[in-house]
């Protein structure tokens, strides 16, 4: 990823203009108080207010209300809705919940036919007026509060790298007597021999798609449109480019923001990417491994910690890290198997985490080795650019839960002075078998990650950030609805292996 660390109060070392503070001054943010929201509704002749929130697994949900029904009281009292219809939330006998709009998240939706103002909402219990414990955004807010209560840091910033595929066609189905999927892309190497009248070539092979210029990169204009829409909605990006895989793999990197704001921006960025693709007759997916035999899509997370505007990770140790930075790595490594339950939350995620496709497979850290789960990018000598890149997660993750769990693991490492051991700066493909035996591996399945989370989650419960109910519900939902759902269904490849046994 090109350098994206923005130095506070100035410009980044590589000249990228930083975001403005406070968040209300970001380009695209049109209001910060309820009064200003209502004024903008009148001035812009908005007809619809769209209220958005996150379900438990990590998919944006929404409902819309007439703009003239929004009042200042709405921002205090919220609006009731049926929480039993949201995946992973309440049972039908205790369904009522409140959405409480957050004015600092307001923007005009760039895709709706009618003038529509959107806001991200927090979720509250209508009886207790307390934040709902299964609301992922509430968990992220509590993680930041807990961090500040420890006195170790007063700010955590996150910069995600969003990798995704853009396909021209996708078809899939699962029935009792058949199962299939089919994706297609004009860039796909499998179309080199297709009759296209004319077939103009420029179809990168497997693993050959990194950084080509047009015409090989057929998606450059599409990504530029995505990045422009993001800028209009207040999301600063540092770069976009074609990724390694054939068949339309892309990457757009976001600039660092505070933890909760970064999670908000991930959800908004995914919304923009999907809608721009669809408007152009294409379809975008953040599925980690849609193509067999080529690179999958990850979501590398860059994390920094600050106190009194000073970068806490920077020091004079390995890769320019401080002792605190090394302890943070130690915490992330110790809890990595459990973190995979949030960072790699699908059965498909583990088809990406295999050797040979630039995915992290070893629980190690390095300043350069991209097969390590943690990398310390060295793009600038500035201490303010020092950060930890956590490379395991993918775009299927719920960003509120993932970022919160990462922060809690890093804080545990700092509090308990967990040392990460020696770095792995060698290419793992050059290591001897006896050397590899001493390097632990990432979990190999969603079920294994859920088991790791069940055994190792005490660090997440501190400060009541994650509750036992959240942990238990996450494990139950993923096991029952995904692990077991896949286990009981015949797989097409099983016919290749076993039909004639």
N, C-alpha and C positions, 0 to 999 in steps of 0.2 A: 504494500500500500504506500503510495507517495505520502510524504510527511504531512500530517494534518494537525499537529499540536499548535494551538494558537496561544501565544503569550498574552497573558492578561494585561490589559491597559495599553497595548502597543500593537505590533504586528508580529505574525509568526516568523520564525527564522527564515522560512523560504518565501516570505512576502505575501502570504495569504491573509487577506483582511479578516480580522476576528469578528465574532458576534458582539453585539452591544449588550451591556448590562444596564438596567435589569432586563429580564426577558420581555417585558412589555415594549421595549424599543426595537425588537427585532422587526425587520422588514416583513410585512404581511400580517403582523399582529395589529388589529385595528382598535382594540379597546382593552382596558384592564379593570374597570369597575363596572358594576351592574348599570349605573347611570349611563356610562359611556356606551355599553353594549346596546342599551335601549335607544340611545341617540343615534347610533350607527344604523340600527334597524330602520329608523325613520328616514335618515338621510339617504340610505342606499335602497330604499323601497323594498326591503327584504320581505318576502311573503311567508317563508318557512324557516323554522329553527330546528336543526337536526341535533339530537342529543346522543352522544356516543359513549360507550363504555365497553369494558373488556370482559368476555366470559372467562371461565376458569381455565380452560386449556390454552386460550390465547388468541381468540378470534374477535375482531371488533364487531359489536352489536350496535343497533341504533333504533330509535323511533323519532318521528317528527311531530311537531306541534305547530299550530298557526302562530305566526310571529306576534300577532296582537295579543296572544294569551300569555306571553312572557312578561313578568313583572319583577320589580326589585325583590319582592317577597319570595319569588321562585328560587333565588340564589341562596336564601336562608332556609326555606321550608322544603325545597325539593318538589319533585313530581312523583307520584306513586306509579308503580308498574308491577307486573307479575314476575317475580323472581324465580318461580318454579319452571318457567319456560327457558331459562338460561342454563346452559350445560354446566353441570357441576355445582349448581347453587341449591336453593331451598326446595323442600318437598312441597307438594300441593297444599298441605294443611297449614303451612306457615309461609305462604308465598310472597306476601306484600313486602316490597322494598321501595326505597326512594332513590331517584337520581338527583344529584345536586350539581348543577352546572358550574364549571370553573371558568370565570371570565377571562383569565389570563391565557386560555387556550383558544380563544375565539378566532375564527377566520371565515372568509367567504368561500364556499365550496366551488372549485373551478370546473366541476363537471356537471352540475345540475342544470336542467333547463329553466327552472324557476329560481329567482334570487334566493339563495339559501345560506343561512349563517349556521355554522357548526360549533359545538363546544364539547370538550371531553368532560365527563362527569365523574364525581365520586359517588359511592354507593353507601347509603345509610339504612339502619334499621328504624322503621317508623315508630316503634314503641319506645326504644331506649334512646333514640337520636344519636346513637354511636355509629362510628364507621363500621361497615360490614367486614368481618374478618376474612372472608373469602374473596373480597375485592382485590385483584392483583395490584391495582394502583395504590390502595391503602397499604398493602404490604411494603411497597417501594417507599412510600412516605415514612413508614415506621422504621425502615432500615436506615434512612438518612438521619432520622431523629436519634436512633440508637447510636449511630456513629458519633454524632455530636455530643451525646451524653457521656461517652467514654473519655472525651478530651483528647483523643488521639488525632483526630482530624475534624475540620469543620466543613469540608467540601469533598465530594467525590465526583469526578467527571468521567463520562463514558463517550467513546467515539466508535460506533459500529461500522463494519464493512458489510454491505448488503450484496450478496451474490445470488443470482437468480438466472433462470432460463427464460428466453422468449421464444415460443414455438408458433408456427403458423397453423398448426392443427393438432388437436388432442382428442382422442376417443378412448374410453375405458368402460368396462362393465364387469360385474360379478353376479352370476346367477347360479342356480343349483346345478346346471349342466354345462356351463361355460364361464370362462374368465379370460379377459384379455386387456391389454392396453396398447395404444399406438400413438406415438408423437411424431411430428414431422416439422422440418425446418428447411427453408431454401438453402441454408448454410450447411445442412447436414452432410457429412462425408458419404453417407449411404446414398445420396442423390447425385453423385458424380456421373453415374451412367444413365440417369433418368432423362427421358425425352421431355424437354421443356420448351422447345420451339422458340428461341434456341436455348440450349443449356450453355450459360456463359462461364461456367467454371467458378473459380474462387470459393471453393468449399473446403475449409480447413479440415485436416485429418484429426483423429482422436489425439488429444493432448497438444494440438498445433494451433490453438486459437488465441494465444496470448499476445496482445498488443498489435495485431495487424491493422494497417490502414485500410480504408475503403479502396477498392470495392470488396475486398475480403470481409471487412467489417461492415456488414449491411445494416447494422443497428446503431451506428454512430448518431445519426440524426434523431432516432427514437430516444436514445439515452439523453441526448441534449435537451429534448423536449421534456423528458422526465425531470432532469435537473433544473430546468427553468421553472417548471410548475412548482417544484420544491422550494426554490428561492422565493417565488411569489407567495408561498404559504409560510415563509419564515424559517425554512430548513436550509442551513448552509452546508454545502458539499465541498469536498476538497478535490475530488477527481472522479471520473468515470471512464471505463474502458472495457474492451472485450476481454473476457476471461479465457482460461486455458482450453475448455472443452469445445468440441465441435457442436453444431446444432443450436447456436445462439446463446451461449453463456455470457452473462454480463456482470459487472460490478459497479456499484455506486457507493462511494465512501462519504460518510457524514462527519461533520466537524464535531469536536467535543462539546458536550452540554452537561448540565447537572443531571444526576441520575434519573430523577423522575421525568424531567424534560426530555432527556434522550430517549427514554422508553416511549413517551408520547410521540416523539418524532419518528421512531421506528415504525409505529403503527400508521402514522400519517404517510410516511414514505412508501410503505407497502401499498397503501390505498392508492396513492398517486401512480406508482409503477403499474399496478394492475389496470387502472382505468385508462392511462395513456396507451398502454398496449392494446387494450380492447378497442379504443377509439381508432386505432390504426389497423384494425382487423387482425390483431395478433393476441396471444394469450401468455401471460407471465405466471411463473410458478416459483415458489421458494422451497418446493420439495427438495430435500437434500440430495437425493440420488435418483433422478428420473431416467438417466441413461446408463446402461451397463457397459463397462469397459472404458469409461472416461471419467474425468474428474467430476466430483460432486460439488454442490454449493454449500459453503459455510457462511457463518456470520462471525468473523473475528472481532473480538471486543478489546478495545484499548482502554485501560483504566489508569487514572491518576488520582492521587490524594493530595489535599492541600490543607494548610493551617496558617491563618493570618496571611493569606496570599502567598505563602512560601511552598514550593514543591517538595513534598515529603519523600518522594521516591528517589530523588537525586542525591548522590554522594560520591565517595571516592573508591567504592568497591568495584566488584565485577560489573562490567558493562555500564559503569557510571552510576551504580545504584548505591543507596544508603543501606545501613543495617535494617532500617524499617522496611525498605523496599524488598530486601531479601526475605525478611520474615513474612511479608505479604505473599511472596511467591511460595514460601513454605506452607502457608495456610491453604493456598489454592491447590497445591500439589497434594497435600494430605487429604483434602476433601474432594478431590477431582472425581472419583467414582460416584459419589453422591451428587455432585454438581451436574454430572451428565444426565441425571433424571430430569433436570430443568433445561439444560443447554442442548441436549440431544433427545428430545422427548417423544420421538416416534420410532417405530420399528424400522422405518426406512433410513433413519439417521445413521444406523450402524453399518449400512451398506456403503456409506461414505468413508467411515473410519477404518479403512483397510490400507495396507502398504501399497505403494506404487503410484499413488494419485495425489501426492503432495498434501495429504491429510495427516493430522497428528495421530500417531499411534502409540507414542511412548510418554509416560508420565515423567517428563524431564523438562528442563529449561535451557535456553541457549540465547546468545546474542544474535545468532544468524540461522541456526538450524530450523527449518520450517517443518520438520517432522516432529519436533518437540511440541508439547502441548502449550508451553509458554515461551514466548520470544520477547527479547528486549530490543526493540528497534533502535538502531543507531543512525538516525537521519540527520542529527544536528548535535553539536557540542553543547548547546544551551541546556542548563539544568532544568529549565522549564519545559523542555521537550521530552524529558525522561518519563517513560510509561511502561506498563506491562501489557503485552498483547496476549490475550487468552484465545487460543486458536481452535479449541475443540467445538464450540457451539455452532449451530446452524440456524437458518432462518425460520425453522418451525417453532423455535423457542418463544415462549411468552416472555417478552423483554422485561416486564416488571418483576417477575419471579426470578428470572436468570440474573439480572443485574443485582437484585437484592441478595441472592444467595452468594454471588461472587464477592460482594462487599463484606458479607458476614464471614466468609471463609478467610478473606484477607485480614480482617480485623482479628479473627481468632489466631491467625499466624503471628500478628504483631503482639497481641496480648500475651501469648504463651511463648514468644520468641522461638518459633518453629523454624529451624534452619532447613533449607531445601536440599542440602547435599551438594555434590559437585555438578557443574553444568555438563551438558552433552553437546559439545561443539563439533563432534565428528559426524560425518554422514552415516546414518544407521545402516545403510546398505553396504558400507565398508567394514562394519564391525564383525568380528568373529562370533560364532554361536555362543561361545562361553562368555563373551562380553555382553551380548544381548540378554543373556539369562538374568543378569543383575539389574536390568532396567525394567521396571514394572510397565504394564501396558494399560491402555484405556479399556474400559469395559467393552464387551463385544456384543451386547444386546440390551434392549430396553429393559428386559426383565432383570438382568444383572445390575443395571443402574438403579432400578427401583429397590432391589434387595440391598444395595449399598446405601441408599437413602434411608431405608428402614433401620439399618444398623448404625448410621452415622448422621444424626440430625440435631443433636443437642445444641451445637453451635448456632443453628438457625432459630432456636427457641428463645435465645437471649433477647431481652427487651421486648418480649412478646411480639417479635417481628413476624415470624411464622408461628402459628399455633399448632398444637398436636392435631387438631381437627383438619387444618390445611394440609399437613403432611399426610395424614391417614387418607384424606379424601383424594389427594393427588395420586397416591399409590394405588388406591382402590380403583379410581377411574381409569388410569392408564392400563392397569392389569386386566380389568374386566372388559373394557371397551376396545382395547387395541391389541395387547399381547394375546389374550384368549381369542379374540375375534379372528386374528390371523392364524392362530394355531389350529383351529378347527376347520379351516378352509383348504381344499386342495389347491396346490400351486401349479401353474402351467409347466414349470420346469420339472415337476415331479413326473409328468407324463413322459418327458424326454428320458428321465432316469429309470422309471419303473414300469412303464406300460407293458413291456414284454417280459416282466420277471416271471 
